[in-house]
Amino acid sequence: MSVTAEPTSAEPRHDHSAPANAPASQEVLRPHAEDAFAQELAALAAHDDRPRPARWKLSPWAVATYLLGGTLPDGTAITPKYVGPRRIVEVAVTTLATDRALLLLGVPGTAKTWVSEHLAAAVSGDSTLLVQGTAGTPEEAIRYGWNYAQLLAHGPSRAALVPSPVMRAMAEGMTARVEELTRIPADVQDSLITILSEKTLPIPELGQEVQAVRGFSLIATANDRDRGVNELSSALRRRFNSVVLPLPESVEAEVDIVARRVDQIGRSLDLPAAPDGIDEIRRVVTVFRELRAGITSDGRTKVKSPSGTLSPAEAISVVTNGLALATHFGDGVLRPADVAAGLLGAVVRDPAADRVVWQEYLEAVVRERAGWTDFYRACREVSA
């Protein structure tokens, strides 16, 4: 028996409205992408006259515009959600328009989860059909589980079955997300093979199956540092089209990414804008890039690299924490002393080896750099 369960287009996918005793929507610490950028998505939909795949909220062109930013004919500005090569986004969106699953790869902090969420929001209007991968993720999280009270009382039935986000996405023609796929045990990973190849999820206990309807797609993320943890089988990897999200190519691109996200996060936390903070952002980004690359930006001095990834996401965290320090314990102006402690924590993950790397970098590079005296002193003070 096949179960398809197609909802009508007018049926709401999920309800983000809060109950009467819940905090107002503006109090939500981190709104889902489809809520935070609802106006942009609505504006794109209103101007989108291009062909849309079945059950997509926007055309592939509009989805790419939503991620990369642009200006609509009526002057509406679409803010960039991802700063990077356009072709990467186009390939990712095109993959979702076919019957292939999408695997976003990259080192930690390259916005894989961010891109995954915004793709799902733009394609399906719902980014919440999510499986978070961990070492303890069970097969039920990907396939289905059971309401044991119902199961014991009445035996196996559709009423007792608890669908996973992936099962719901299949039945409703939506986009499912699987985060940190390579952290999931290999035998659990392989439960995706039939889903992705046959577009079917068997329910042997009921003698039924759920068949994916048009519009179903799956986005998984995995980071390069997890190779060897739970390596994907060749059978599963073949079911994905892999897209690698690179680190930003230039200092300016990375500074722009960090500044944008710090501003967004700061506004959600009621932190004031830091108009003079761009200098400290540039310093943090420069330090991270040089330590990642093992050489200074002018190419003259080789440096050792620490054990951490020093990604844009970590730079965002360092600067956001610094902005909070400047707001609550300073004069509101982001200064070297506000970012120094966070920078030390990001670089020195291994107390023995990384501390030596950091001290050598401070003395050989930061100390000699013109205009960085205050930054050097602040870093020396917290490193002592």
C-alpha positions as CSV (number, residue, x, y, z in Angstrom):
1,M,0.0,0.0,0.0
2,S,1.3,3.4,-0.9
3,V,0.7,6.5,1.2
4,T,1.2,9.9,-0.5
5,A,-0.9,12.4,1.6
6,E,-0.6,15.5,-0.5
7,P,-1.8,18.7,1.2
8,T,-3.5,21.5,-0.8
9,S,-1.5,24.6,-1.6
10,A,-3.7,26.6,0.8
11,E,-2.9,24.3,3.8
12,P,-0.4,26.0,6.1
13,R,2.9,24.2,6.4
14,H,3.6,25.1,10.0
15,D,2.4,27.7,12.4
16,H,4.9,30.2,13.7
17,S,2.3,32.2,15.5
18,A,2.8,32.1,19.3
19,P,0.0,31.0,21.7
20,A,-1.7,33.7,23.8
21,N,0.7,33.1,26.7
22,A,3.9,33.0,24.6
23,P,6.2,35.9,24.0
24,A,5.5,38.1,21.0
25,S,7.3,37.2,17.8
26,Q,9.8,40.0,18.1
27,E,10.9,38.4,21.4
28,V,12.1,35.3,19.7
29,L,15.9,35.1,20.0
30,R,16.4,33.6,16.6
31,P,13.5,33.6,14.2
32,H,13.4,31.0,11.4
33,A,14.7,32.3,8.1
34,E,11.2,32.3,6.6
35,D,10.0,34.5,9.4
36,A,13.0,36.8,9.7
37,F,13.0,37.6,6.0
38,A,9.3,37.2,5.3
39,Q,9.0,40.6,3.6
40,E,11.8,39.8,1.2
41,L,10.4,36.4,0.3
42,A,6.9,38.0,-0.3
43,A,8.4,40.7,-2.5
44,L,10.3,38.2,-4.5
45,A,7.2,36.0,-4.9
46,A,5.2,39.1,-6.1
47,H,7.8,39.9,-8.8
48,D,8.7,36.3,-9.7
49,D,7.2,35.5,-13.1
50,R,9.6,32.7,-14.0
51,P,8.8,28.9,-14.1
52,R,8.7,27.3,-10.6
53,P,9.2,23.6,-10.0
54,A,6.3,21.7,-8.4
55,R,5.5,23.1,-4.9
56,W,8.3,25.6,-4.9
57,K,7.5,29.0,-3.4
58,L,9.9,30.7,-5.8
59,S,11.6,30.0,-9.1
60,P,15.2,28.9,-9.1
61,W,16.2,32.4,-10.2
62,A,14.4,34.0,-7.3
63,V,15.8,31.5,-4.8
64,A,19.3,32.5,-6.0
65,T,18.5,36.2,-5.8
66,Y,17.2,35.7,-2.2
67,L,20.5,34.1,-1.2
68,L,22.9,36.4,-3.1
69,G,20.9,39.6,-2.8
70,G,19.8,42.1,-5.4
71,T,17.3,44.9,-6.2
72,L,13.8,44.2,-7.5
73,P,12.1,46.3,-10.2
74,D,10.2,48.3,-7.6
75,G,13.4,49.1,-5.7
76,T,13.0,46.5,-3.0
77,A,16.5,45.6,-1.7
78,I,17.1,41.9,-1.1
79,T,19.9,41.5,1.4
80,P,22.7,38.9,0.7
81,K,22.4,35.8,2.9
82,Y,25.5,34.3,1.4
83,V,28.6,36.1,0.1
84,G,30.5,33.9,-2.3
85,P,30.7,32.7,-5.9
86,R,27.4,32.9,-7.6
87,R,27.9,29.7,-9.5
88,I,28.0,27.7,-6.3
89,V,24.6,29.0,-5.3
90,E,23.2,28.3,-8.8
91,V,24.5,24.7,-8.8
92,A,23.0,24.2,-5.3
93,V,19.6,25.5,-6.4
94,T,19.6,23.6,-9.7
95,T,20.4,20.4,-7.8
96,L,17.2,20.9,-5.7
97,A,15.2,21.3,-8.9
98,T,16.3,17.8,-10.0
99,D,15.7,14.5,-8.2
100,R,19.2,14.6,-6.6
101,A,19.9,15.4,-3.0
102,L,22.3,18.2,-2.1
103,L,25.4,17.8,0.1
104,L,27.0,21.0,1.3
105,L,30.6,20.4,2.2
106,G,33.2,22.7,3.8
107,V,35.4,23.4,6.8
108,P,33.5,24.4,10.0
109,G,32.2,28.0,9.8
110,T,31.7,28.3,6.1
111,A,27.9,28.9,6.4
112,K,26.7,25.4,5.4
113,T,23.9,25.4,8.0
114,W,23.0,29.0,7.1
115,V,22.8,28.3,3.4
116,S,20.8,25.1,4.1
117,E,18.3,26.9,6.1
118,H,17.8,29.8,3.6
119,L,17.5,27.4,0.7
120,A,14.8,25.5,2.5
121,A,13.0,28.7,3.4
122,A,13.1,30.0,-0.1
123,V,12.1,26.7,-1.8
124,S,9.5,25.4,0.6
125,G,8.7,28.3,2.9
126,D,9.6,26.1,5.8
127,S,13.1,25.5,7.1
128,T,12.1,23.5,10.2
129,L,12.0,19.9,8.8
130,L,15.4,19.3,10.4
131,V,17.4,16.3,11.6
132,Q,20.4,17.3,13.7
133,G,23.1,14.8,13.3
134,T,25.1,13.6,16.3
135,A,26.9,10.4,17.4
136,G,23.6,9.4,19.1
137,T,21.2,10.1,16.3
138,P,18.9,7.0,16.0
139,E,17.4,5.6,12.8
140,E,14.0,6.8,14.0
141,A,15.1,10.4,13.5
142,I,15.4,9.8,9.8
143,R,12.7,7.2,9.2
144,Y,9.9,7.2,11.8
145,G,9.2,6.4,15.4
146,W,6.3,5.2,17.5
147,N,4.0,6.6,20.1
148,Y,4.4,3.7,22.5
149,A,1.3,4.4,24.5
150,Q,-0.7,4.1,21.2
151,L,1.4,1.1,20.2
152,L,0.8,-0.8,23.4
153,A,-2.9,0.0,23.5
154,H,-3.9,-0.6,19.9
155,G,-0.9,-2.2,18.1
156,P,0.9,-0.8,15.0
157,S,-1.2,1.7,13.2
158,R,-0.9,5.0,11.3
159,A,-2.2,6.8,14.5
160,A,0.7,5.3,16.5
161,L,3.4,6.2,14.0
162,V,5.5,9.3,14.6
163,P,6.8,10.7,11.3
164,S,10.3,12.0,11.0
165,P,11.0,15.4,9.4
166,V,12.2,13.5,6.3
167,M,9.0,11.4,6.1
168,R,6.9,14.6,6.4
169,A,8.9,16.3,3.7
170,M,8.4,13.3,1.4
171,A,4.6,13.2,2.0
172,E,4.2,17.0,1.6
173,G,6.7,17.7,-1.2
174,M,8.9,19.8,1.0
175,T,12.6,20.3,1.7
176,A,14.2,18.2,4.5
177,R,17.5,19.1,6.1
178,V,20.1,16.8,7.7
179,E,22.8,18.6,9.6
180,E,26.3,17.2,10.2
181,L,25.6,14.0,8.2
182,T,29.1,12.5,8.9
183,R,28.5,12.7,12.6
184,I,25.6,10.2,12.3
185,P,26.5,6.5,12.7
186,A,27.1,4.8,9.4
187,D,24.2,2.3,9.7
188,V,21.8,5.2,10.4
189,Q,23.2,7.2,7.4
190,D,22.4,4.3,5.1
191,S,18.7,4.5,6.0
192,L,18.8,7.4,3.5
193,I,19.8,5.2,0.6
194,T,16.3,3.9,-0.2
195,I,14.8,7.3,0.4
196,L,17.1,9.0,-2.0
197,S,17.3,6.3,-4.7
198,E,13.7,4.9,-4.7
199,K,12.1,8.1,-3.3
200,T,10.2,5.6,-1.0
201,L,10.2,5.0,2.7
202,P,8.9,1.5,3.6
203,I,6.8,1.0,6.8
204,P,7.1,-2.9,7.1
205,E,5.2,-3.0,10.4
206,L,2.1,-1.7,8.5
207,G,2.8,-3.2,5.1
208,Q,2.8,0.3,3.7
209,E,5.2,2.9,2.3
210,V,5.4,6.6,2.0
211,Q,6.3,7.7,-1.6
212,A,7.9,11.1,-2.1
213,V,5.7,13.5,-4.0
214,R,7.0,16.2,-6.4
215,G,8.8,19.0,-4.6
216,F,10.5,16.7,-2.1
217,S,14.2,17.4,-1.8
218,L,16.9,16.9,0.9
219,I,19.8,19.0,1.9
220,A,22.6,17.6,4.0
221,T,25.7,19.3,5.5
222,A,29.0,17.9,6.5
223,N,32.3,19.5,7.4
224,D,35.7,18.5,6.0
225,R,37.2,18.1,9.5
226,D,34.9,15.1,10.1
227,R,36.5,12.9,7.5
228,G,37.1,9.5,9.0
229,V,34.5,10.0,11.8
230,N,31.6,8.4,10.0
231,E,32.7,8.5,6.3
232,L,29.8,8.3,3.9
233,S,29.6,5.0,2.0
234,S,30.1,5.2,-1.7
235,A,26.5,4.1,-2.2
236,L,25.2,7.0,-0.2
237,R,27.6,9.6,-1.6
238,R,26.4,8.7,-5.1
239,R,22.9,9.8,-4.2
240,F,24.1,13.4,-3.5
241,N,25.4,16.2,-5.6
242,S,28.2,17.7,-3.5
243,V,28.9,21.4,-3.4
244,V,31.9,22.7,-1.5
245,L,31.4,26.1,0.2
246,P,34.9,27.7,0.3
247,L,36.3,30.2,2.8
248,P,36.1,33.8,1.6
249,E,38.6,34.6,-1.1
250,S,39.6,38.1,0.1
251,V,40.0,40.0,3.3
252,E,37.3,42.5,2.1
253,A,34.8,39.7,1.5
254,E,35.4,38.1,4.9
255,V,35.2,41.5,6.7
256,D,31.9,42.2,4.9
257,I,30.5,38.8,6.0
258,V,31.5,39.3,9.6
259,A,30.3,42.9,9.7
260,R,26.9,41.9,8.3
261,R,26.3,39.0,10.7
262,V,27.5,41.0,13.7
263,D,25.1,43.8,12.8
264,Q,22.2,41.3,12.5
265,I,23.0,39.5,15.7
266,G,23.6,42.7,17.6
267,R,20.2,44.0,16.6
268,S,18.5,40.9,17.8
269,L,20.4,41.3,21.2
270,D,19.6,45.0,21.4
271,L,23.3,45.9,21.1
272,P,23.9,49.3,19.6
273,A,25.6,49.6,16.3
274,A,29.4,50.0,16.4
275,P,30.2,52.4,13.6
276,D,33.9,52.5,14.5
277,G,34.1,48.7,15.0
278,I,35.2,48.0,11.4
279,D,38.8,48.5,12.3
280,E,38.7,45.8,15.0
281,I,36.7,43.5,12.7
282,R,39.4,43.9,10.1
283,R,42.1,43.1,12.6
284,V,40.3,40.0,13.8
285,V,39.7,38.8,10.3
286,T,43.4,39.5,9.3
287,V,44.7,37.5,12.3
288,F,42.4,34.6,11.5
289,R,43.3,34.6,7.8
290,E,47.1,34.8,8.4
291,L,47.0,32.0,11.0
292,R,44.9,29.8,8.7
293,A,47.2,30.3,5.8
294,G,50.4,30.0,7.7
295,I,51.8,33.3,6.2
296,T,51.2,37.0,6.6
297,S,49.1,38.9,4.1
298,D,52.1,40.5,2.5
299,G,53.7,37.1,1.9
300,R,56.9,38.0,3.8
301,T,56.6,36.1,7.1
302,K,55.7,32.5,7.6
303,V,53.7,31.7,10.8
304,K,52.6,28.5,12.5
305,S,48.9,27.5,12.3
306,P,47.0,26.6,15.4
307,S,44.8,23.5,15.8
308,G,41.4,25.4,15.4
309,T,39.7,26.3,12.1
310,L,39.5,30.1,12.8
311,S,36.5,30.4,10.5
312,P,34.3,33.4,9.7
313,A,31.8,32.0,12.2
314,E,34.3,32.1,15.0
315,A,35.3,35.7,14.0
316,I,31.6,36.7,14.2
317,S,31.5,35.2,17.7
318,V,34.6,37.0,18.8
319,V,33.4,40.4,17.5
320,T,29.8,39.9,18.9
321,N,31.2,39.1,22.3
322,G,33.5,42.1,22.0
323,L,30.5,44.4,21.1
324,A,28.6,43.1,24.2
325,L,31.7,43.9,26.4
326,A,31.9,47.4,24.9
327,T,28.2,48.0,25.5
328,H,27.9,46.7,29.0
329,F,31.3,47.4,30.5
330,G,32.7,50.1,28.3
331,D,31.7,53.2,26.5
332,G,30.0,51.5,23.5
333,V,33.0,51.8,21.2
334,L,34.6,48.5,20.1
335,R,38.2,48.6,21.1
336,P,41.1,46.1,21.0
337,A,40.6,45.2,24.6
338,D,37.1,44.1,23.9
339,V,38.1,41.5,21.3
340,A,41.4,40.4,22.7
341,A,40.1,37.8,25.2
342,G,37.7,36.2,22.6
343,L,40.5,36.1,20.1
344,L,42.7,34.3,22.5
345,G,40.0,31.8,23.2
346,A,39.4,31.2,19.5
347,V,43.1,30.7,18.7
348,V,44.3,28.7,21.8
349,R,42.3,25.5,21.8
350,D,45.2,23.3,22.7
351,P,46.7,25.0,25.8
352,A,50.2,23.7,25.1
353,A,50.8,23.8,21.4
354,D,48.4,26.7,20.4
355,R,49.7,29.0,23.1
356,V,53.2,28.8,21.6
357,V,51.8,29.5,18.1
358,W,49.9,32.5,19.4
359,Q,52.8,34.0,21.4
360,E,55.2,33.7,18.4
361,Y,52.6,35.3,16.1
362,L,52.1,38.2,18.6
363,E,55.8,38.9,18.9
364,A,56.8,38.3,15.2
365,V,53.9,39.9,13.4
366,V,51.5,41.9,15.6
367,R,54.2,43.7,17.5
368,E,55.9,44.9,14.4
369,R,52.7,46.0,12.5
370,A,52.2,49.7,12.2
371,G,49.0,51.0,13.8
372,W,48.5,47.8,15.9
373,T,50.2,48.9,19.1
374,D,47.0,49.1,21.2
375,F,45.9,45.8,19.7
376,Y,49.3,44.2,20.6
377,R,49.1,45.5,24.2
378,A,45.6,44.2,24.7
379,C,46.4,40.8,23.4
380,R,49.6,40.6,25.5
381,E,47.7,41.6,28.6
382,V,45.1,38.8,28.3
383,S,47.8,36.3,27.2
384,A,50.0,36.8,30.2
